[in-house]
Amino acid sequence: MADPNPQADSEEPVDDLDELNEVLPSTYSITSYGADPPVDGLVKRLQQEDIVVPLFSAEPEPGQSTVGFQREYVWTRPQADRFIESLLLGLPVPGIFMVKESNGKHLVLDGQQRLRTLQAFYGGILQGAEYLLEHVQERWKGKTYKTLHADDRRRLDDSIIHATIVRQDEPSEDQSSIYLIFERLNSGGTLLQPQEIRVALYHGALAALLSKLNLNPDWRALYGRKSARLKDLELILRFFAMHFHSGSYRRPMKDFLNRYMAANRALEKQSAGELTALFEATVAAIHSHIGKRAFRLERVVNAAVVDAVMVGVAARLAKGPVKDSAGMAKAYDALVANADFKGAAERATADEENVKVRLRRAREAFAPVQ
């Protein structure tokens, strides 16, 4: 379902294989049913945002003043035109897959490109240009939705696209089964990464805040190049989850992060101000007193080192600002030389005991720093 990424070669490497390979528990109560909405009804609900197209990247849309998320449109013009032509011809087309959210809206799991193509054709604009059919039969070449013959427009409006709709009944506090479906649906050839799924499934105030914090200059200096697959956002989320809830951590790490993002989706548990202050103070102290090496045991970013160092430094900052810069750097050097810490940051990093060990060692290392 995700798209091949032309920026993959420039992706900042991150040592964190555990989460990608984790298998989520899968005992759920799910309701699924079919529906056959007409095309004009789908387009109307898209315009009203009753149907939500998921959001997979952390870049604002052109013209947006606020940071948001939007997946790229990846279909070629021939693909888009032939899809519209198939509907005009009355041919069957692949169905879509949606999840019904608690607010009654529907989130699209599979079928984003088809729905966005319809929305573009009805709106008359595709990728910033007037949408005139080109790769179609002669009678429809150069036509827009508005200039189609009335009979053709009626046939398109009345076309049916089958929808499979799922709703998670239990557990009721998160969308863990929907995450699993997201993870396994793959019609585009490149598997979605865990955080790409989260920002789509748990879209809202926390997702937007993570994107905003990801621009912080101290964080960018520590992490490196922005991640097109949202790994940098995931590490910010991981810091918050570990800082506030490490005592209740249970693997798999994926599920732990999912539960935190679901619980604080609307910033009701911890506010934007609280999270921003915590994050900015922590990364500023790490960048100032330790530098870029703080996130790396060797040359690449190590996710287990990131969560431990950030949690340890944040715990120290709760007592006040750091005055002894050399002491902070020395504490870091002692931490990464510690055999217990290295073992917990290099092997089976999602295991409960290893998480507990590395966070404890980090807190102990930074606590005495003046």
C-alpha positions, -999 to 999 in steps of 0.1 A, spaced: 0 0 0 30 23 5 48 38 -24 83 31 -36 104 59 -23 129 76 -46 147 90 -15 154 56 0 191 59 -7 194 91 14 176 76 43 194 80 76 203 45 88 189 34 121 198 3 141 164 -10 152 156 -43 136 136 -56 166 104 -36 160 102 -44 123 104 -81 130 80 -82 159 48 -102 156 18 -85 172 -7 -105 193 -39 -110 172 -69 -119 193 -96 -94 185 -133 -90 180 -138 -74 145 -170 -67 126 -168 -65 88 -194 -60 62 -198 -49 26 -213 -18 10 -218 -7 -26 -217 31 -26 -221 50 -59 -192 70 -71 -208 104 -67 -216 95 -31 -180 85 -24 -168 118 -39 -193 138 -18 -182 121 14 -145 127 5 -153 164 1 -171 165 34 -142 145 51 -166 118 62 -141 95 43 -105 102 53 -76 93 31 -47 82 53 -16 103 57 18 87 54 45 115 52 54 143 75 55 171 51 29 199 50 8 202 19 16 231 -5 -1 262 9 -7 247 43 3 270 72 2 241 97 22 209 97 2 180 85 5 146 68 -2 137 32 7 107 11 20 114 -24 -2 107 -53 17 81 -73 -5 70 -102 5 79 -137 -19 98 -160 -26 66 -180 -35 47 -148 -58 75 -137 -74 79 -171 -80 42 -176 -96 40 -142 -121 67 -150 -126 51 -185 -134 17 -169 -162 33 -148 -175 51 -179 -176 18 -197 -194 1 -168 -165 -23 -162 -159 -37 -127 -130 -21 -108 -112 -33 -76 -130 -25 -43 -118 -4 -15 -111 -13 22 -121 11 50 -123 12 88 -152 28 106 -138 50 134 -156 58 166 -167 92 154 -185 76 124 -159 86 98 -143 61 75 -105 57 72 -94 43 38 -70 13 43 -68 3 6 -79 23 -24 -64 57 -18 -52 62 -53 -86 53 -68 -105 76 -45 -81 105 -50 -83 101 -87 -121 103 -85 -119 134 -63 -95 150 -88 -116 143 -118 -148 156 -101 -129 186 -89 -113 192 -123 -77 195 -110 -50 167 -109 -16 176 -95 -21 213 -100 -33 211 -136 -68 209 -153 -78 172 -155 -86 165 -191 -90 129 -201 -62 118 -225 -55 81 -224 -90 70 -232 -113 63 -262 -116 91 -287 -151 101 -276 -139 110 -241 -105 126 -250 -102 162 -237 -133 158 -215 -135 170 -179 -162 158 -156 -182 190 -163 -179 186 -201 -189 150 -202 -222 143 -220 -250 141 -194 -255 104 -201 -218 97 -194 -218 118 -163 -249 100 -150 -233 66 -157 -201 76 -139 -221 90 -109 -241 58 -107 -211 35 -110 -206 12 -79 -173 6 -61 -176 -22 -36 -163 -13 -1 -153 -37 26 -158 -19 60 -142 -32 92 -148 -21 128 -129 -32 159 -153 -41 187 -127 -53 212 -104 -41 225 -122 -8 225 -94 15 237 -72 14 206 -72 3 170 -47 -25 173 -64 -49 150 -67 -22 123 -30 -16 127 -25 -53 119 -47 -50 88 -28 -19 77 5 -38 82 -7 -67 60 -25 -49 32 1 -42 5 -11 -33 -29 18 -10 -38 48 -32 -35 66 -15 -5 55 -24 30 45 4 52 68 12 82 53 12 117 52 49 121 37 55 87 8 34 98 5 52 132 3 87 118 -25 74 95 -44 54 120 -40 77 149 -42 110 130 -48 140 152 -31 165 175 -3 142 187 6 132 151 8 168 141 29 177 172 54 150 164 58 164 129 64 199 143 89 187 169 108 168 142 119 201 128 137 211 160 173 221 151 189 203 180 170 171 171 179 174 135 216 179 144 215 148 166 195 125 143 207 136 109 187 137 77 149 136 79 135 102 74 111 98 45 97 67 63 91 86 96 117 68 117 127 101 133 91 108 144 89 73 158 119 79 180 103 110 194 71 90 201 92 63 217 109 89 240 75 101 252 61 66 257 92 55 276 95 87 297 59 85 310 52 47 309 84 27 310 72 11 342 43 -6 323 63 -15 292 55 -49 277 68 -61 244 61 -60 215 75 -25 212 51 -19 183 21 -25 205 35 -3 233 40 26 210 6 20 194 -11 21 228 6 53 238 -2 71 205 -38 59 208 -42 70 244 -27 105 239 -40 110 203 -58 142 212 -31 153 237 -55 147 266 -30 127 287 0 151 282 -5 185 266 13 199 236 30 224 260 42 197 283 55 175 256 72 204 237 89 217 268 101 182 278 114 174 243 131 207 235 149 209 269 161 173 265 175 175 230 190 209 237 210 195 267 221 164 247 232 184 217 250 210 238 268 187 263 273 155 244 268 162 207 258 140 178 276 109 191 250 107 218 227 86 196 253 63 182 273 34 196 291 33 163 283 52 131 245 48 128 217 60 150 208 33 175 171 34 186 178 18 220 205 43 227 182 71 218 154 61 241 178 55 270 199 86 267 168 108 263 150 93 292 181 95 314 188 131 305 152 141 309 152 126 344 183 146 353 168 178 339 138 174 362 161 186 390 173 217 371 196 227 343 229 211 337 259 233 346 287 208 343 290 202 305 322 182 309 306 161 336 276 153 313 299 142 285 319 121 309 287 105 322 277 96 287 311 80 280 309 59 311 273 48 302 282 35 267 313 18 281 291 -1 306 288 -38 296 252 -41 309 241 -10 290 258 -21 257 243 -56 259 208 -41 265 213 -17 235 227 -41 210 207 -74 215 170 -82 219 164 -45 225 126 -48 228 128 -74 256 113 -61 289 145 -68 309 168 -51 284 145 -20 283 145 -19 321 183 -23 323 193 3 298 168 29 311 180 23 347 217 26 337 210 58 318 192 74 347 219 63 371 246 77 348 232 112 344 217 117 379 249 129 397 258 154 370 258 190 383 
